[in-house]
Amino acid sequence: MREPYYRLPLRLDQVIAKEHPAMCGLKHSVAQHLHLIISTYQGESAFSHEYGCSLWDEEFNIQFNLRWKDQVCESLKSAVSRFERRLDPEEINAYLEEKNERSGGIVVHLRRRLHIEIKGVLRQTNESFHFRDTIFISPVAQR
């Protein structure tokens, strides 16, 4: 049986050559779409200015806003509920980790890594679904 969803990134050279694009199953497709929602800032998409999450609006307010993590989780839950209708999100967690990048024993970058975990149920199959993603945000310092 052929898998019914397109695998990202779409290879337009294959489409032009009338080749079959790479396909994937439901779980992989949902995971790809969740990553796309997370990595898109609101207002970036031409088809909907609400698509994406507020993470990128609040990226530089991390130090000043104690509720930043809660706001990111709320924004993600809202975006996932609205734009990924194949998933019923039950729990969304995020935590921030500071990452020092060294060169020759000297810290050259201090960056923040955001770990995101989304748990839910796939509506079509009623299976549990667990997604994890890690993204780097806001370089704090550079040498």
N, C-alpha and C positions, 0 to 999 in steps of 0.2 A: 504494500500500500504506500502510495506517495504521501509524503508529509505535506500538510496543507498551508503552511505559513512560509513567507519569505525570510531568508536569513539576511541579517544586516552585516556589513553594508551592502547595499544593492550594487551590483556590478553592471553598469549601463552598457559597457562594451559587450557583455553577453546578450543583453536585450537587443541591441542593435544587430548583432550577429545572429539573432533568432535562436540562440541557445537557451536551454532551460536554466533559469537562475537557481542558485543554491536554496534549498528549502530546509525547514526545521519543524519540530513538533510544537505542541501547545506550550509546554513548560519553558522551552527555550525562547519561544516567541514572546511570552509574557515577560521573561527576564530581560530580553533585549529592550522591550518597550519601557520597563521600569527604569533601566539605565538611561534611556533617552529622556524620560521625564525628569530624572534627577539632574542630568547634565545640561538641561535646557533652562535658561532663565526666562521668567515671564516677560512676554512682549517680543521674544525672539522669533516665534513662529508666525508666519504670514496667515495661516488658516485660523488661528485663535490666539489672541493676546493673553489669554489666561493659561494657556498650555505651559507646563513647566512647574518649577517650584520657586519659592521665595528665598531659597538658600543663597542665590547669587546676589540678591538685593541686600541681604544682611551680612554678607561675607566679611566685611571690615568692621562690623559692630560687635564682634565676638567678645572682645574684652570689656565692652561697656554695657552689654545687655546680659543680665544673669539668666533670663528666660530664653536665650537664643536657641538652645537645643530643643526646648519644648515648641517654640514657634516653627522651627524647621520640621519637626515631626508632624505638627498639625498641618502645615502647608503640604507636606508629602502625602499625608492621609487624604486630604481634600483632593489633591491632584490625581492620586491613584484611584480614588472612588469615582472621580468624574471622567477620567480619560482612559482608564484600563478596566473596562467593564467585565472582563473575563475573570477578574479576581475580586473576592470579598476580602479586603484587608482587615485583619483582626488586631495585629500588633505591629507598630513601627517604632524602632529604637534607633538612636544615633549616639555615637560618642566620639569625642575629639581626642586626637593624639598628636603631640608635638613631635616632629621628626627633625633631627639634626643631620645634615649632610656634611660630611667631613672630606677634606682634601689635605693629605699630608699631616693629619693630626689637628688641623685647624678647621673650626666650624665655618663653612662658607655659605650655607643656607640654613635658615630656621623656617621650616614649613609646617603647616598643619595638615593632618590627614583625618578625614571624616569617614568613619565606618558607619554604614547604614545597613539595617537588618529589617526586612519586611516579612511577616508571617501572615498567611491567610489561607483561603480555600478557593480552589479553582471551581467556578460555577458550573462549567460543562461536565466535569467528571466527579465533582465533590471530593477531590483529593486535596490533602494538605500541601501547601506550597511554602517554600522557605527560600528567600533571596538575600544575598549579601553582596554589598558593593563597597568599594573603597575609592575615595577620590581625594586628591590634593587640593587644598584651597588656600587662599591668601598667604603669599609669601610674606613672612613677618619681617625678616631681615636678610640682607644679602651683603656679602663682603666683597 
